[in-house]
């Protein structure tokens, strides 16, 4: 059975990945690859949504 701790770990992994993607996108702004940066920002937004949904899901589990 999934636990709050497991969901918290997934949330942390998503947050770290999101941070890495944002850093990569930031580096591409103002370059000829700016279109890639915009795609990466869209991925980052999707990951932030996933992070919030996992947090909400964890709140719906019974206390450990």
Secondary structure, DSSP 8 states (H G I E B T S, - for coil): ---HHHHHHHHHHHHHHHHHHHHHHHHHTTSTTHHHHHHHHHHHHHHHHHHHHHHHHHHTS---
